[in-house]
């Protein structure tokens, strides 16, 4: 089951739908490091299964993301 949650609620192990860099379609990516929070943004390190490199995605506070599985 997929649900929309505010990015500031993400934690390690959550699986979210995102479009990785240089890719137009959404894929499932897992939060693999502690979420970094500032006064205005949330920065998350993500990993797509079967890919070698992790990538970082940054969202403004309050943005909604689709979580498909929790930790």
Buried (B, 14 or more C-beta within 10 A) or exposed (E): EEEEBEBEEBEEEBBBBBEBEEEEEEBBBBBEEEBEBEEEBBBBBBBBEEEEEEBEBEBEEEEEBBBEEEE
